[in-house]
Amino acid sequence: MRPTVKPLVLLVDDEPGLREATGEILLALGYEVLTAENGAEGLATVRRLQGRIDIVIMDFCMPVMDGLEAFYRIRGEFPDLPVIFSSGYCDDAILMDEADRFLEFLPKPYSLSALRTALDRVRQGSCPAVGT
């Protein structure tokens, strides 16, 4: 992670209300926040900022590019960038079957406590998938 006072989180989700609410929570928790509305936009943001993003929180099921495809592309270029996945419903069982391969998984709706715990685990490097 880059050495800053406020870690930078990229929140990738196609639900505008969730992006806004979670973004406000992240700001209150002391994070800087960027948002993207789909995997393609999230990937472009990660590429554009070249290592300045500390953590990605990404929805599984989104239009344009789903979270799984975006994850694999991000991981190919930025293998140490932590990704926290989140989903409330996904009609593709393959995506859900792969959830245990990621750093953290937050089922929607998630609580402030669950979000904070996932962020803390990722920042402390206690998730075994970091860099794999």
MOCORVEN-V971888 format. One record per residue. N is the residue number from 1. RES is the residue in one letter. PHI is phi in whole degrees, -180 to 180 (none if undefined). D_LAST is the distance of its C-alpha to the last C-alpha in whole Angstrom. Layout:
n res phi d_last
N RES PHI D_LAST
N RES PHI D_LAST
//
This chain:
n res phi d_last
1 M none 16
2 R -75 19
3 P -79 22
4 T -142 24
5 V -71 27
6 K -116 25
7 P -63 22
8 L -99 21
9 V -111 20
10 L -101 20
11 L -103 21
12 V -114 21
13 D -158 23
14 D -85 26
15 E -94 29
16 P -58 31
17 G -64 32
18 L -69 29
19 R -60 27
20 E -66 31
21 A -65 31
22 T -67 27
23 G -60 27
24 E -66 30
25 I -64 29
26 L -61 26
27 L -61 29
28 A -65 31
29 L -82 28
30 G 98 27
31 Y -102 25
32 E -84 25
33 V -133 25
34 L -119 24
35 T -128 25
36 A -144 24
37 E -99 26
38 N -162 23
39 G -62 20
40 A -64 22
41 E -67 23
42 G -63 20
43 L -60 18
44 A -62 21
45 T -67 21
46 V -61 18
47 R -64 19
48 R -63 22
49 L -92 21
50 Q 36 19
51 G 90 17
52 R -85 20
53 I -85 18
54 D -93 16
55 I -147 15
56 V -112 15
57 I -111 17
58 M -132 17
59 D -72 20
60 F -73 19
61 C -102 22
62 M -145 24
63 P -74 26
64 V 73 26
65 M -145 22
66 D -73 20
67 G -65 17
68 L -66 15
69 E -63 16
70 A -61 15
71 F -58 12
72 Y -64 11
73 R -69 13
74 I -63 12
75 R -62 8
76 G -65 10
77 E -99 12
78 F -133 11
79 P -63 7
80 D -101 8
81 L -76 10
82 P -68 10
83 V -125 11
84 I -106 14
85 F -93 15
86 S -142 19
87 S -161 22
88 G -108 25
89 Y -159 26
90 C -145 24
91 D -86 26
92 D -108 23
93 A -61 22
94 I -61 19
95 L -62 18
96 M -68 19
97 D -64 17
98 E -92 14
99 A -59 14
100 D -73 13
101 R -86 9
102 F -98 9
103 L -61 10
104 E -145 13
105 F -130 16
106 L -112 19
107 P -72 22
108 K -86 25
109 P -76 27
110 Y -109 26
111 S -88 28
112 L -58 27
113 S -63 26
114 A -66 23
115 L -64 22
116 R -60 23
117 T -62 21
118 A -62 18
119 L -63 18
120 D -62 19
121 R -61 16
122 V -67 14
123 R -66 16
124 Q -85 16
125 G 71 12
126 S -88 13
127 C -97 11
128 P -66 8
129 A -87 5
130 V -58 6
131 G 79 4
132 T -105 0
//
